[in-house]
């Protein structure tokens, strides 16, 4: 899709030539700056009760007298924040989706000058609204595609806004890649498929890609990772992506994504209802691929490493059993009390592998615990780190990206729950504080660098009528990476 700015003189909205005109109204009333035909239409709509001036409300109008655009949408933003602007744009695009709109023009009335964040938010809203999954459903109905979006602005704003549009488009492309990977069923999106996606990114953007096979990870001593993969006939893959945009001496940022392409729970098998959604258990891996896609377009001056331990978690005669003890790459032994707590078992070996890069910081991303969903719902990703500075950087990135995280405790007292008589550590504790004890497990493998953990079990996908991957936290991760450049 083509996102670009279009300069416009004051009073020029009636002459805008586009298939549809979306006007975002900021404030608690009809903006005084609104052009006469639009102001008249808005006043009449409010008077007749067709439009309520509350944030999130919108109204579609056809062939408004005095406007060149055949279709008009009025959307109410409330305040002038990027978040409110994004919500208004999303409502407006939804109103014209499915119509014959190929060129959409977007204007903002009643606000001071728009900024980069607003432009980026516009791209995110449009891309999300028009996304349709078709990979395994070619019969899906297809409306005319939106091809061009113009952000109307005054000439002094154009350069800044175009920069925001470019960043937003790169992030949106990364989000789309993450969604496409996660939405594919488990018989399509296998560990091998993820490796193929990484190789395709490497070819397109010049990343260095390495894919380790089972014999390679066994040689490295990744007994914990191998234990999870033992029950499946799908071969495991340990995927390493490297972007070298900084000096050779610069320590890289490392992103580690959980890549369980399907999680039955193993021998500790999950209940059948909604088990199909366990194809999303590679959401962390998808977010790493999506972030690399965005970085490949934006080319920041830093070094970035992506690590994806990918496998299935299946029950079989060769699967790991509850009570088995395995040895991790770090040398620590682990008693596997629950084979459905497998994400931490693949991540811990990847976190040990990350040491070889002497990283500036390591962030792991995982759909790790249902407990995090209970704690935070579906709005914030869970953030766990003992590093206050790193926590602040990730939280700031989330706010800028409109992809937020919430910091959770990581006190040493929680570590008591992971003690066992039979190994250095158990892979689960009691139900209480489950997302925290999971993070405490991972923390044991991160002593040699700055580390943070993002639990995205509540944000990486949606259930119900809107079932599907969200592509989160690609926006957060991309902003974090850019902030480190």
N, C-alpha and C positions, 0 to 999 in steps of 0.2 A: 504494500500500500504506500502511496505517495503522501507524505506529510510535509507541508510547507507553509510558510507565512505568506500572507497577502496584505500589502499595505493598503490602507483605506483612509481617506480624509473624513473628517467629522461630517456626519449627515449622509454618509455614502451607502448605508445599508440597503436602502430601497433599490439601488442599482446593481447590487451584487448578483452576478450570474452564476447560479449553482442549482443543482437539483433540489437541494434543501438548505435552509438557513436555520441554524440553531442559535438562539440568543439566550445566553445565561444571564439572569438578572440577579444582581447582588443587592442585599439589603432587605428590609422588611416592607418595602413598598415598591411601586413602579418607578424605576429610575428616571430622574428628570432628564437625563442625557439620551433617553431612548428616542429614536427617530419617530417622527409624527405618525406614519402609518402603523408602526409597531406599537406605539404608545396607545393609540386609539383602540387597536385590537386587544391589547392587554387590559385596558380599562373596561371594555365591554365584557370581556371574559370574566373578569373579577366581579363585575356588577351582576352578571347572570349566574354566578356560582360555578362556572366551568373551570376556573383556576383559583386555587387557594394559595396565597402568598406565604407558603411555608417551605422550608428547605426540603428538597427531594421531590416536590410536585412539578408536574410538567403538563403541557397542553399542546396537542397537534392542531394546526390550522391549515386549511387548504385554500390556496389562491387568495391571499390577503390583498385587498385593494391597495394599489400603490407600490407593491413589491414585485420585483422581477422574478425572484425565486418562487416556484410553484408551491413549494411546501415550506411551512414555517413551524418551528417548535419553540415554545417559550418554556424555559426551565429555571426553577428558582433555586438559588445556591445558598441563601442565608448570608453567611459571612463571606469574606473574600479570600479565605484560605485555599490552598491547593487541594486539600481534602474535600472541601465543600464544592469546589469547581469540578473535581473529578466526578463526584456523585451526580452533579447536575448534568454533566456531559453524558454520563452513562444513561441517565434517564432519557435524555434527548435522543441518543442514538437508538435506544430500545424502541422509541416511538416511531422511528422511520425504518427500522430494520424489517426487511421483508417487502419493502416498497421498491420502486425502481430508482433508487438513489445511488448514483455512482460518484457524484461529487457533493461533498458536504462542506459548507462554510460555517465556521463557528465564531461567534462574537461574544464579547462580555460587556455588559452595561451596568453602570452604577458602582464601578470599582476603580481604584487607582490602577496604574500600569501593571499588566501581568508580568510575571517573572519566569525564569527557567523552570521552576518547580511546577507552575501551572501548565506550561507546554508539555513537560514530561507526563503530568497527570492526564492531560488530554489524550496522549497516545495510549497510555495504559487503559483508560476507560474505553476508548474506541476498539482497541485490539481485543479486549476482553469481551465486549458486547458482540462483536461479529465472529468470534471464534466458534467453529463448528467442527466436531470430530467426524471424520469420514473414512479413516484408514481401513476399517473393517466393515464399514457400512456405506458402500458406494451408492446405494439406492436412496440415501438421505436427500430430501428435497433441497434444492439450492435456489435461493433468490438471487437476483442480480447482485453482483459483488460491489461493495463500496471500494472504489479505486483511488480516490483522492480526498484528502481532508485539508482544508485551508483554514489556518488560524488568522483571523482578521485582526490587524493591529495598526497602530500609528508607525510611521517610518523609524523613529528613534528606537522603538522596541524590537524591530525585526531581527537584528543580529543576535540579540540575547535569546529571543524566543526560538529562533532556528536552532541554536545550540541545544536548547532544552528538548526540542523535537527530535534532534539526532540522537541524543542520549536516551530519550524515551523509546525511540524506535529500536535501538540496539537492545535495550532491556526487554522490550516486548517480544523481540525475536527470540531472546533467551527463554523467556517465560513460555512462549509457544512451543519451543523445542522440548522443554521440561514436561509440558502438558501432553504433547504428542507421545513421548516415551511412556509416561505414567498411565495414560489412558489405554494404551494397547494391552490386550489380554496377555496373561502369563505364558500362553503357548506361542506368542509372537515376541513379546519383550522378554527375552531370556538373557542370561549373562552374556552370551555370545552376541546378542543384538546390541546390548549396551556397549560392548567392545567395538562393534562395527560403527556405532554412532560416534564414538570417540575418534576412531580412525578417520571418519569422514570429516570431522571438525579439524583434525590435524592436517588433512589434505587441503582443506579450504583456507585455513588461517595460518598454516605453518607451525602448528604446535608439534612438539615432540611427543610421540605416543609409544608407550610400552605396555604390552599385555602379558602378564605372567600366568602360566598355566599351573595346574595342580602340583606337578613335580617341582616347579620353581618355588612355590610357597611352602611346600613340605621341606625343601632344602633350606629355606630361610627359618624354619622352625615355627611356622604359623599353625600350631596345633589347634588353637581355638577356632580360627577361621575354617580349617579343614573339617573340624568336628561338626559344624553346622551343615556343610555341603555333603556329608557322607551319605545321607539318605536319598539323594537325588541322582538321577541319571544324566541330568544336565551338567556339563562341565563347569566348574567354577572359573571365574576370571578375576584377576587382580589388575585393575586398569590404572595406569599412571599417565597423567597429562602434564605437560610442562610448557608454560608460556614464558619466554625470556624477553621481557621488555625493558628490564633495568640493567644496571651494570653487573658484570660477572661476579663481583664481590658482594653484591647486595643480597642479604638474606631473604628468601622467598616467604610469601604467605602461603600456607598450605590449607586446602579445603578437603575434608574427608567426608564422603557421602555414603551412607548405608545403602547397599544395593541388593536387598533381598527381593528378587523379582517375583517370587510368590512365597507367602508364608502360611503354611497350614498349621503351624505350631509344632510340627514334628511329632514325636511320640506324645508330647503333652498337647494333643490336638485341640484345635479351637472348636467352638460350637459352629454348626453349619450356617445359621442365619448370618447373612452379610459377609461370609467368608470370601466371596468374590472380590470384595474390596481390598483384600490382601495383595492384589496386584499392585496396589499403590505403595507397598512397603519398600519400594525402591525410590521413594520421593526424594530422599536425601541425595542419592546418586543422580537423579534427574536434575536436581537443582545445581549440582556441580557442573554437569554438562551445559545446562542453560547459562550459568554464569560465565563459563568459558566462551560460549557463543557470543555473549554480550561483550566480553573483554576482547575477543577477536576483532570485533567491529570498532571498539573505542580505542584500542591500543594504548592503554596507560603505561607509564614508564615505571614498571615494577616487574618483579619475577613472581610467578604464580605456579603452584603445583596442585594438581587434583589427584586424589587417591580414591578409588572406588573398589572396595571388596564386594564382588557380586556373586551370588549363588542363590539357589532355592533352599527352602527349609521344608523337607518332606519326611513323612513316616515310611519306613521300609525295614527290611531285615538287616540293613547295614546302617540304619540311622543311629545317632547317639541316643543313649537312654538316660533318663533321670537318675542321678547318682553317679554317673561317669565322671572321672577326673581327667582333665586334659592339661597339657602344658602349653602356655602361650609363648609367643616370640620373645617376650620380655624375660622369660624364665619362671614367671609366677604360675603356680598351678591353680586350676579353677574347678570347683565342684559344680557340675551342671545340675541344679535341682529342678529346673524347669526348662525344657527345650524350647518353649515359646518365648523365652527371654534370650533370643538368638542375636538380636541386633548388636548388643554390647559385645557379644563374642566375636563377631566379625570386625567390629570397630576397634577393639583393643589391640589386635595385631596390626591393623593399619596405623593406629596411633604410635605404636612402637616403630613401625617402618618409617614414619615421618621424621624420626630423630635424625636420620642420615642426611637430611636436607639442611640441618642447623637452622630451623625456621625462625623468622621474626615473630610469627604467631601461627597457631593452628586452630581452626574452627571445624568441628565435626557437625554434621547435619543428619538427623535421623528421625524417622517416624518411629520413635522408640517406645513410648509407653501410653497406654490408655489412661494412666493416672494423670498425665499432663492434660489430657482432654477434660477430665473431671475438674482439675484445678483451674484451668484457664479458658475452657470452652474453645471456640473456633476463631477468636479475634486476634489474640497474641500468640506468637510462638514462645515456648519456654526457653529462657536463657540461663545457663548455669556457668559460672566461672568464679574463681577466687581472685581474679585480677580486676581491680576496680577500673583501671584505665581502659582495658580491653572491653569491659562491660559497657563503659560510657561510649566507646567508639561504635560498638554494635548497636546500642540503643539509638544513638544519633543517626546512624545509617538507616535504621528502621523508620525513624520519624521522617527523614528526608524522602525515603522511598515510598512512604505510606504503606509500609509492610512491617508492622511493629512487633517487637518482642518484649517480654516482661521478665525481669530478673528474679530468679528463684533462689532460695537459700542453699548453701553448700557447706554447712557447719560440720565439723569433724565428728560430732556426736552421731550423725547419721551413719557413719562408717561401721558402727558396732553391729548394725543389722546384717552385715555381710560376712560375719565371722562364721567359720565352720571347723569341725574337728578334723576334716579329711583333706583339706587343701589350704592354700594361702588365702583363698577368697571364694565365697559362693557367688553364683551368678544372679541370685535374687535374694531379697529379704522379705519381710512381711508386706502386706498390702499397703499399710499406712505409709505415706510418703514415698510411694513407689517410683515416682519420676525423679525424686532426689536421690534415692539409693542407687538408681540406675546411673545417674550422673556421678555419684561417688565411686561406683565401680570403674567408670571410664577414667576418672581422675587419677587412679592408681597407676595409669600407664602414661602419664603426661608430665612427670616431674622435671623433665629436661627442657621445657619450653613454655611460653605463654600459651594458654589453652582456654577455649570456650566451647561449650556444647549447646546446640540448638535442637530442642525437641519439637518437631513440627507435626506430631501426630494429629493435632487438632486443626492445622492450617494447610496441610499439603493437598488435601482433597475435601470435597463436599459429598454428602450422602443425600438420599432422597431424590426428589424430582430434578434437582440441579446436580445430580451425581457427576463427578468428574474431577480431574486434577485442577488445582488452582495455579500451579507453577510457582508457588511460594516455597522458599524465600529467595528466589532469584533476584528480585529488586533489592532486598536488604543486602544480600551478599555482594551484589555488583557495586552498590554505594559504599559498602565497607572496603572492598578492594580498591576502588577509586580513591578513597580517603587515605589509603596507605601509600599511594604513588608519590 
